[in-house]
């Protein structure tokens, strides 16, 4: 079973589809920013990463997603402060 979580960050709607079963503790997490899907991965050590910000690990998928919005040009368009 997956758990959906929504939030707004700098005017962008974010939807997280977070796996809740033990078997899915490592692997892909579906994240949508303003209807555009990004790939986030939960690593074995519990950190999160994405190919959009290579060589960076995050303590939470929310922190990762906010950094994508702040740093990746395609998501910076139309940001509210």
N, C-alpha and C positions, 0 to 999 in steps of 0.2 A: 504494500500500500504506500502511495506517495502522499506527502503533505505539501499543499500549496501555501505559499506565503506571498503577500503583495506589499509593496511599499512604493513611495514616491521619493526620489532623490534628485534634487536640483531640477525639478519639473519633469523628470523621466519616470515613467511607470515601469517598475521591475516586478516580474513574477518569477518566483523560485519554485521548482518542483523538486522537493527534497525527499529522497528515499528514506523510509523509516524502518525498514527491516534490517536485521543484522547482516544478512547476505549482501546488502547493497552499501555497506559502510565505506567501501573503496570503489571508485569508479566515477562515471559521468553524472553530473547534476545538470539538469535542464534549467537554463536561465534565459528569460526573455526581457529585453530592454526595448520599450516602445515597439513591441511586436517583432523585434529582430532577435533571433536566437543566437546565443553565444555558447561555446563549449567550455564548461568548467569541470575540473577533475578533482576529486578528493583523493589525496595520496595516502599511502600506507601509514605514514607518520601523523596523519590527521590534518595536515595542511592542505591548502587548495591552490590550484594553478590553472592557467589558461594559456593557449598559444598566442593570444593577443598581447600578453605581457610576459614574454619568455624569461626564464631564469629568475622569476620572482615567485615567492610562496607567501601565502596569506593565512592568517589564523582563522578566518571565517569566509564563507562564500559571499556574505554581504560586504565585507571589506574588499574582497577581490572585485566585486561588481562595481562598487563605488569608484575604485581606482580605474577600472575600464572606462567608466563615464568621464572621469577627470583627465585621463591621459591618452585615450585612443581617439584620433581625429574624427572618425566617422560617428562617434557617439558624443563628441563635444559640441556638435552643431546644435544651436538653439538652447543652450543651457541657461537655466535661470539660476540666480545666485541664492 
